[in-house]
Every structure is written in structure tokens, then in C-alpha cells.
């Protein structure tokens, strides 16, 4: 069965490396001499925008063998819907996995936006449905719905979105959404429905994923615990007559030798705030689960290696999830092979900086995945012209 491998496209700037947690690409940090996208030349910005840089990452990962790119969504990022529309013109068959929280967009409008983007791109939209981890970030959006109700709202949202997709008329009376006679007009109603990657580790999330997920998406965890989580999702989905696939989001630091990879971690560790090495807190179930695999406090970066090449300290060197893979090209490929062996059907990989690491991982790691059919590009849908897909609209 084909394995889909996506790359992450940063929507909020980027670091030069993991050695120091300082953004040097994009306007999320002061633009000074030495900055990129934009840069400063002769005291003025050079006109090269961060969107141009995201386009470079998309083209690099497409040409390096990735099927598409994840566009994250947080209060401090560019909007992934707008970014996908811009980047589609820069790529050919590259898919765009748009991360979004259903509570901040009406499902009928989401259906119209998605179908329009499918029509323009030749069916290259993929959903990463997230329901939010609560706390200050959730309040930034003005959202005070509690944890389990957010997943109930997400489930209703997807019920409505699917209901209106094929033209309607569609009626719905729920706790969070009510529509009468809704439906997409032609030709939007003829577009392929996006695949759904569904995130969340709580019981409420797994129940909602069982109803709606094409792919259940998890952060990386120790492999036995990850396999056990997959069993839970399979059992719940089977009771509903469904069988989702599984995907894992993984940061990768791969070098020619294991020693060189760990040396990068060592250099970054020297700049880690010691206060961050205590037991972390938060109200995201997935985040708290990921931290439960570590014995806090820690004193040395190798204490965070929970199994060979599986390191749980990436969040200390850059924003994002804790777990990732560190090792030689061969070792990282072996760990990915092992994950495929426990049932992973798709990956979202990432590396810092995103542009250079897209080439490195695509050229040095992906070819080592032995005996697997790595899907690199989707065929154009029958109703889409080549000129549209190439972005000449």
C-alpha cells in the first residue's frame, strides 16, 4: 500500500538551525542585517517576502519526493487557507494539508472555501482537523467551549460540511449548528472531498476520530505506546463500521553519522533555558501524554532519548511537539520502517530549517525506506486542466 509522506511548511518564520532558538527568516523577529525573507540590503528590505520563502519550501519538498505539505495554524502564524491558495500556483501536484479549528469557521462556508480551492488546484486540498488544546491560545480565538464539547462541536461541524458537499438540500439541527436547505452549487458540488487527518489523544478525540477520520494523526511517542493508541482507535472505529489509516507527525534530525546528528543536539542544548527542564504543565491531553514518557527534571540531553534515536526534547530547541528522530540517515530510515511496521500509513516530517532539511531528508532518508511504495504525486483529477494545476490561472 502506498505511503504518503508530507513535509511541514512553517507559517511563522524559521530558525537558521536548532543550535539557537532565534527566528532569522520572516518578520516574526526584528528584521536586521543577516535576516532572510525579507533581508536587509543597503539599509532597506530586499523585497523578498516570507511567502516567497514558503514557496521555496513547497517547491523543494515537492521536487524531493514529498506528496504535500502541512500548513500549521496558530495565533502567531499566517492563515493556512490563504497560504495554500498562494502556494498552489507555485507547485504542480503537491497537496496542501490545511490545519484548522472547526469552531472558528461555519461549516457551510468551510465547504464553499474548500470546494473552490479544490476546483482551482485540481483536488489538492487535505484537512488537518484540530479541536484545540485549551488555555490562553484557545482564548485568543475567543473560544470558551470546554475540552470534550470542542470535539462534539468538531463532529457536528464535519457532519454539516459533508452534508452540504454534494449539493443538498441539507437540513441539520444540532447543539452547535443549524442549517436549512443548505448545499453547494454546481460546479463546486462535483469536487473531490478532502481527506481528513484528525488530531487528538483524549477519549473524546478518539471517539470523534472514529466517526470522521480518514487518517488518525498522532504526535510521535514511544513505539509501544503509539501502537496501543492505534488499537484504541481501530476498536472504536470498527464499532462504527469504519477503518481509519494512521499518520504520525515527526521532527527529524538526520546526518551522515549518528555522532554528527547528536552533536547538533548538543550545540542546541547549551542554549536551553534551565527552567524549561522541569516537569511541564498545560491542558492539552496530547501534550501532557507526550511529557509523561519522561522522568523530570532532566540534566542532560541524552536523558531525553526514550528509545534508540527517539528524542523527546525538540520542543526545547524550537516551537512544536517534543518527540522526533535523531540519528544517521540509515537509523532514521530504520525507525520510519519500524513505524510502518506497526501500522503507520502516512508521515508528516519536519526539520529546521525547513528549506534545507526538505532537500536533505528527501534526498538522503526517503530513498532508504526499503520495500515501500512512497507516493510522490497525485494524478490530476479528470476535470482539471494541466494549466490550472501548474498555476497559470
C-alpha positions in Angstrom: 0.0 0.0 0.0 1.4 3.5 -0.9 2.8 5.5 2.0 2.1 9.3 1.9 4.9 11.5 3.3 4.3 15.2 3.8 6.7 17.9 4.8 5.9 20.7 7.2 5.9 24.3 5.8 6.5 26.8 8.6 3.8 29.5 8.5 5.5 31.7 11.2 9.1 32.1 10.3 12.0 29.8 10.7 15.3 29.3 12.6 18.7 29.0 11.0 19.3 25.8 12.9 18.4 24.0 16.1 21.6 25.4 17.7 19.9 28.6 18.8 16.2 29.2 19.2 16.1 32.5 17.3 14.0 33.2 14.2 16.0 34.6 11.4 13.6 34.1 8.5 10.4 36.0 8.2 9.1 39.1 10.1 8.3 37.2 13.4 11.5 38.6 14.7 13.1 42.0 14.1 14.4 42.3 10.5 18.1 43.1 10.8 21.2 42.6 8.7 21.6 38.9 8.4 17.8 38.2 8.3 16.3 36.4 5.4 12.8 36.7 3.8 13.0 39.6 3.9 16.6 40.5 4.1 18.2 43.9 4.6 20.4 45.4 1.8 21.8 48.9 1.9 19.6 49.6 4.9 16.4 48.6 3.2 14.3 45.4 2.9 15.1 43.5 -0.3 11.5 42.8 -1.3 11.8 39.0 -0.8 8.7 38.1 1.3 8.2 35.2 3.7 5.5 33.9 1.3 8.3 33.7 -1.3 10.2 31.6 1.2 7.3 29.3 1.8 7.0 28.8 -1.9 10.7 27.8 -2.0 10.0 25.2 0.7 7.0 23.9 -1.2 8.9 23.5 -4.4 11.9 22.0 -2.6 9.8 19.4 -0.9 7.8 18.6 -4.0 10.9 18.0 -6.0 12.5 16.0 -3.2 9.7 13.4 -3.1 7.1 14.6 -0.6 3.5 14.3 -1.6 2.5 17.5 0.0 3.0 20.0 2.9 1.3 20.7 6.2 0.4 24.3 6.8 0.1 24.8 10.6 -2.4 27.2 12.2 -1.7 29.1 15.5 -2.5 32.6 16.7 1.1 33.6 15.7 1.0 32.2 12.1 -0.1 33.2 8.6 -3.5 31.9 7.7 -3.1 28.4 6.1 -6.1 28.8 3.8 -4.6 32.0 2.2 -1.2 30.4 2.1 -2.5 27.3 0.3 -4.1 29.4 -2.3 -0.9 31.4 -2.9 1.4 28.3 -2.9 -0.8 26.2 -5.2 0.4 28.5 -8.1 4.0 27.6 -7.3 3.6 23.8 -7.4 2.3 21.1 -9.8 0.7 18.2 -8.0 1.8 19.0 -4.4 -1.0 18.6 -1.8 -1.8 21.2 0.9 -2.8 19.9 4.3 -4.6 22.8 5.8 -4.7 22.8 9.6 -7.7 24.5 11.1 -10.1 24.5 14.1 -13.7 24.0 13.0 -15.1 26.2 15.8 -13.8 29.4 14.1 -15.4 28.9 10.7 -19.0 28.0 9.8 -19.2 24.5 8.1 -21.1 25.8 5.1 -18.5 28.5 4.4 -15.8 26.0 5.0 -17.4 23.7 2.4 -17.5 26.5 -0.1 -14.0 27.6 0.5 -12.7 24.1 0.3 -14.5 23.2 -2.9 -13.4 26.4 -4.5 -9.8 25.6 -3.6 -10.2 22.0 -4.9 -11.5 23.4 -8.2 -8.6 25.7 -8.6 -5.9 23.3 -7.6 -7.2 20.1 -9.2 -8.2 18.4 -5.9 -5.0 19.1 -3.8 -6.6 20.1 -0.5 -6.3 17.9 2.6 -7.7 18.7 6.0 -5.8 18.6 9.3 -8.7 18.9 11.8 -7.7 20.2 15.2 -10.0 21.0 18.1 -7.6 23.0 20.2 -5.7 22.4 23.4 -7.4 25.0 25.5 -5.6 27.6 27.6 -4.6 31.0 26.5 -4.3 30.1 22.8 -7.9 29.0 22.8 -9.0 32.2 24.5 -7.1 34.2 21.8 -9.7 32.9 19.4 -12.5 33.9 21.8 -13.3 30.3 22.3 -14.5 29.3 25.8 -16.0 25.9 24.9 -14.7 23.2 27.2 -12.5 20.3 26.0 -15.0 17.5 25.4 -17.5 19.9 23.9 -14.9 21.1 21.4 -14.8 17.6 20.0 -18.6 17.3 20.0 -18.6 20.6 18.0 -16.0 19.3 15.6 -18.1 16.2 15.0 -21.2 18.3 14.2 -19.1 20.6 12.0 -18.0 17.7 9.9 -21.5 16.3 9.7 -22.7 19.6 8.2 -19.7 20.1 6.0 -20.1 16.6 4.5 -23.9 17.0 4.3 -23.8 20.1 2.1 -20.8 19.0 0.0 -22.8 17.1 -2.7 -25.3 19.8 -3.4 -28.1 19.4 -0.9 -30.7 20.5 0.1 -29.4 19.5 3.5 -31.1 20.2 6.9 -29.4 19.8 10.3 -30.4 20.6 13.8 -27.6 20.2 16.3 -26.3 21.7 19.6 -23.8 23.9 17.8 -25.0 24.2 14.2 -28.4 24.5 12.5 -28.9 24.8 8.7 -31.9 24.5 6.4 -31.8 23.7 2.7 -28.0 24.1 2.5 -25.8 22.8 -0.3 -23.0 23.7 -2.6 -23.9 24.9 -6.1 -22.6 23.4 -9.3 -19.7 23.0 -10.1 -18.4 23.2 -6.6 -20.5 20.2 -5.6 -18.6 18.0 -8.0 -15.2 18.5 -6.4 -13.5 15.6 -4.5 -14.0 15.8 -0.8 -10.6 16.4 1.1 -9.0 13.6 3.1 -9.4 14.2 6.8 -6.3 13.9 9.1 -7.8 14.1 12.6 -5.7 15.0 15.7 -6.3 14.4 19.4 -5.3 12.0 22.1 -8.2 12.2 24.6 -11.1 9.8 24.8 -13.4 12.5 23.2 -10.9 13.0 20.4 -10.6 9.2 19.7 -14.4 8.9 19.6 -14.8 11.8 17.1 -11.9 10.4 15.0 -13.7 7.1 14.8 -16.6 8.8 13.1 -14.7 11.1 10.7 -11.0 10.4 10.3 -9.5 9.0 7.1 -6.2 9.2 8.9 -5.8 9.4 12.7 -2.9 11.7 13.2 -0.7 11.5 16.3 2.5 13.1 17.5 5.4 10.7 17.8 5.5 8.7 21.0 7.5 5.6 22.2 6.5 3.0 19.7 4.7 0.5 22.0 2.5 3.3 23.4 1.8 4.6 19.9 0.8 1.1 18.8 -1.5 0.8 21.8 -3.2 4.1 20.9 -3.8 2.8 17.3 -5.5 -0.2 18.8 -7.9 2.0 20.7 -8.8 4.0 17.6 -9.2 0.8 15.5 -11.6 -0.7 18.1 -13.7 2.4 18.3 -13.8 2.9 14.5 -14.7 -0.8 13.9 -17.7 -0.4 16.1 -18.9 2.3 13.7 -18.1 0.2 10.6 -15.0 2.3 9.7 -11.3 1.6 9.4 -9.1 4.7 9.5 -5.5 4.8 8.5 -2.8 6.2 10.8 -0.3 9.1 10.4 2.4 10.4 12.7 3.9 13.9 12.9 7.7 13.7 13.4 10.6 16.1 13.6 13.8 14.7 12.0 17.4 15.5 12.6 19.4 13.2 10.3 23.0 13.5 9.4 25.6 11.3 7.7 26.6 9.8 11.0 24.9 9.4 14.4 27.6 11.4 16.1 27.1 14.4 13.8 23.3 14.3 14.5 23.8 14.2 18.3 26.4 17.0 18.0 23.7 19.3 16.6 21.5 18.5 19.6 24.4 19.1 22.0 25.1 22.5 20.5 21.4 23.5 20.8 21.3 22.2 24.4 23.8 24.7 25.5 21.3 27.5 25.0 18.3 25.8 26.6 16.7 27.7 29.5 17.3 25.5 32.6 13.8 26.5 33.9 12.3 24.6 31.0 13.8 21.3 32.2 11.3 20.9 35.0 8.1 18.9 34.6 5.9 20.9 32.1 2.2 21.6 32.5 -0.7 22.5 30.2 -4.2 21.4 29.4 -3.7 19.6 26.1 -4.1 15.9 26.6 -1.7 15.1 23.8 0.9 17.4 25.3 0.6 16.0 28.8 0.7 12.5 27.4 3.9 13.2 25.5 5.6 14.6 28.6 4.5 11.6 30.7 7.1 9.4 29.0 10.0 11.5 30.5 11.3 11.4 34.1 11.5 15.1 35.0 13.6 17.0 35.9 16.4 16.2 33.4 20.0 17.4 33.4 21.5 16.1 30.2 20.1 15.9 26.7 20.7 12.2 26.3 18.3 11.6 29.3 15.5 12.6 26.8 16.3 9.7 24.5 13.4 7.4 25.4 14.4 4.6 23.0 17.1 4.4 20.2 17.0 7.5 18.1 13.7 8.7 19.7 14.3 12.0 21.4 11.8 14.0 23.4 13.5 17.4 23.7 12.7 19.0 20.3 10.3 21.5 22.0 13.3 22.9 23.9 15.1 23.8 20.7 12.2 25.1 18.6 8.4 25.5 19.0 6.3 22.4 18.5 5.9 18.9 19.7 8.5 17.2 21.9 9.3 13.9 20.1 11.3 13.3 17.0 14.1 11.2 15.5 17.8 11.8 15.8 20.5 9.7 14.1 22.2 8.8 10.9 20.3 8.7 7.6 20.2 4.9 7.9 19.0 5.0 11.5 16.2 7.4 10.9 15.0 5.4 7.9 15.1 2.2 10.0 12.9 3.9 12.7 10.4 5.1 10.0 10.4 1.5 8.7 9.6 0.3 12.2 6.7 2.7 12.4 5.3 1.5 9.1 5.5 -2.0 10.6 3.2 -1.1 13.5 0.6 0.4 11.1 1.6 3.9 10.1 0.3 4.8 6.6 1.5 8.4 6.4 4.0 10.7 7.9 4.3 14.5 8.3 8.0 15.1 8.7 9.7 18.4 9.6 13.2 19.7 10.1 14.9 23.0 10.9 15.5 25.0 8.8 12.6 23.8 6.6 14.1 24.6 3.2 17.5 22.9 3.6 16.2 20.0 5.6 13.5 19.3 2.9 16.3 18.6 0.4 18.4 16.6 3.0 15.6 14.3 4.2 14.1 13.9 0.7 17.5 13.0 -0.9 19.2 11.1 2.0 16.4 9.4 4.0 13.4 8.7 1.9 15.3 6.6 -0.7 16.4 4.3 2.3 12.8 3.3 3.1 13.1 -0.3 1.9 10.3 -2.1 0.0 7.7 0.6 0.4 5.7 2.4 -2.3 6.3 6.1 -1.4 3.6 8.1 -3.2 5.2 11.3 -4.6 2.5 13.0 -6.6 -1.3 12.7 -7.1 -2.6 12.4 -10.6 -4.7 15.3 -11.8 -8.5 14.8 -11.4 -10.3 14.2 -14.7 -12.0 17.6 -14.8 -8.8 19.6 -14.2 -6.7 21.0 -16.9 -2.9 20.9 -16.7 -2.7 24.7 -17.0 -4.8 25.1 -13.8 -2.7 22.7 -11.9 0.5 24.4 -12.9 -0.9 27.7 -11.6 -1.3 29.6 -14.8 -4.8 30.8 -13.8 
